[in-house]
């Protein structure tokens, strides 16, 4: 399916969930803008993989936690592709530590990148999508935003903030045909989880009814669905991809 003139912007898309989401959107027919902060080579490799599917792609270096950088990212996408139909706010960092020892700058940097970066991109894409009277905004949060997690108070606060931001944006922009939803991954099989001690892995798996880690493709598939017309009546929701870990 070739979505002629349909552009998706994916932040933090040079690796992991962002990369697989960008590739899944490309396979669904979207032209894709790859955002990255530092790894230009990895971003260009993702662009090449996307173009091999038959759609267009290019990369933009931008720190979305910086207001002007986020504006440049969205403006560049509009200049090249004429609009932005899908925005996936995936860029994020961690700087873990117990609250008693957490440095102020570690808290500030995580909030700046994860929460303010999401706000910055939504702020700059809003006028574009309002003119189109259509758009899909999909924000990556985390199951820890629903559960809390010791040693991650900064990360949890940023991801919980994204859930509140998602609900507010959904209420503000719904009348313009724009949906805004959040995706909350659980324990996803990545390079980081592969390095965990076996005892930790066993503890994690014991909390998951499906008894396996999720994959980046599991998350990407949900994002593509939320970007589609089939999800046109879904907005303001936080949907977990966690094997049942946070059911309530």
N, C-alpha and C positions, 0 to 999 in steps of 0.2 A: 504494500500500500504506500503510494508516494503522496505525502501531504505537501503539495506544491505551495511554496511560500510560507510554510509553517516552521517557525524558528523556536528552538528550545535553548535556553541558557542554563548551563549547569556549573555551579561554583564548586571549587575544590575537586575538579574532575580529572586530575592527572593520575589518580590511583584509587584503589579500593571501591567503595560503594559509588562514589562519584563517577569513576571511570566506567563501571559496568552499567550504571544508569544512563550515561551518555551513549554508550553503545546500544543499549536496548531502545532508547528513543530513536537512534539512527535507523535501527532495523524496523522500527514502526513507521519510518518515512520522514522524520523531522530532520531539517538542517540543524546542526548543533554547534553552539559556541562553547568552547572549552575554556574555563577559567582556571588559572593556576597562580601560585605565588612565587615559587622558586625553582621548580623542576621543569625547565623549558623542554629538555629532551623528552621527558616522559609525556608531557602535554602534546608535543608534536607527534609522538608515536600513537597517541590516542586519536589525533586528527587523521593520521594516515589510515588507521583501522576503520574509522568512520567513513572516510571517503571511499574505501574499498567496498562499502555496502551500496554505493551509488548515490549518496546524498552529499551535500556540501558541509564543510566544517572549517573552522579556523580557531586559533587559540588567542587568548588575551591575558597578559600578565597583569594582575590587579590584586591588591590587598583589599578585600571587600569590607574589612573593618575600618577602612579609611573612606570617608564619605565621598570625596572627589574620585577615588579609584572606582568605587561602585558606580558612580554616575558615568564615568568613562566606559566602563564595561557595557552598560545598557545602551549608551549612545552609539557605541561601535556596532553592537548587534543590530540596532535599528538602521544605521547607515548602510550596512552590508545586506541585510535581509529584509528591510522595510518594516519590521515590526518584531515583537516578541510575543509569541502565543503561550509559551510555557517557561516559567522560571522555577528552577529547582535550587533551593538554598541548602547546599550540602557542606560547604566549607566549615571546618571546625578544628579545634585543637584541644588538647588536655594538658594540664599542669597539676598533676595530682599531689595531694599531701593532706595530712590531718590538719584540722582548723587551727590547732594550737601552734603549729609550725608553718602554716601557710603564709607566704609573703604577700603583701598588698599588691605588688606588681603581678604576681601569679593569678590572683583573683581578677584584677583589672584586665589582663591580656585575654583571659578566657572569655570574659563577658564581652569584651570589645570584638573579638573575632566571631564568636558563636552567635551572640544575641544582637549586638549592634550591627554586625555584618549582615545578618538577615534583615534587620530593619532597613539598612542602607539600600540594599538591592530592591526590596519591596517599595520603598519610597520612590526610587527612580523609575521603576517599571510601571508604577500606578498610572501616571498620565498617559503612557503608551497604551496600556490595556483599556483604560477608560475611553480613549478615542476609538479603539477597535470595538468597544462594547463586548469584549470577550477576553478571556485569559484564564490560565491555570497557574496558581502559585502553590508550590509544594515545598514544605519546610521539613528538614530532617531534624527530629528531636531524638529522644532515647527513652527506653523503658526506665532508666534510672530517674528520669524526671517524674515518673509516677510512683516510684518506690523509695527514692533516696538511696544514697550509697556512701558509706563511710570512706573518707579520704578523697572525696570528689565534690565537696560542697560548691566549689566554683563552677565546675562542669554541670552539676545537677541544677544549680540556680540558672545557668544560661539556658539549659534545655527546657526547664520548666517555664522560663520566660517566653520561649518560643511558642509553647502551647498557648499561653495567654495571648500573645501577639497574633497567633493564627486565628483564634476565635474573634478577636476584635476586627481584624482585617476582613474576615468573612462577613461580618455584620455590616461593615462600612461599604464594601464593594459588591455585595451580592446583587444589588439592583442593577448593576452595570453588566451583568452576565459574567462576572469574575468569581471563580471559586478559590478558596484558600484552605488547604488541609495540611495536616502534619503526619509524618510517618515516623514511628518509634521503633527502631530496630532493637532486638534483644541481643543475645550473644551470637555474633556473626563470625563465621569461620574466616579469619584473616591471618596475616602473618603474625599479628600480635597474639592471638589466641593460640596459635601453634607453639608459641614459646612458653606458655603457661605450664607450671608443674602439673604432673598427672593428678595429684591430690586436689588441686584447685579445679582442674577440668572436671573431675568426678563430682565435686561439690556443685559446680555450675549445672552439670547435666542432670543432677538429682532434682533440680528445681524446674526442669522443663518437661512437661507431659509428653512431648514428642521424642524426648530422649536423644536429641541431636542438636548441634549448632545449626543456625541458619546459614545461608550462603548470601553473597552479595547479589546474586541473581534473584533471590527471594525478595529482597528489598527493591531492586530495580523493576521487577515485574509489577509490584504494587504502584510504584511511581508512574509507570507507563499507563496503567489502568486509570489512575487519578487524572492523568493528562488527557484522557480520551473522552469522546462524546458519551460513552457508556457511563461515565461518572459525573454527568452534567448536573445531577440533583444531589450531589454529595458536597457539602461544604462545612467548614468549621469543626471538622472531626480530627481526632487523633487516633490513628489506626496502628496497632502494634503488630510487628512482624517478629514474633518471639517464641513460637512453638507452644503457646498457651501459658507461658510463665506468669504473665500479669493479669490473667483473667479475673474479673470481679463483677 
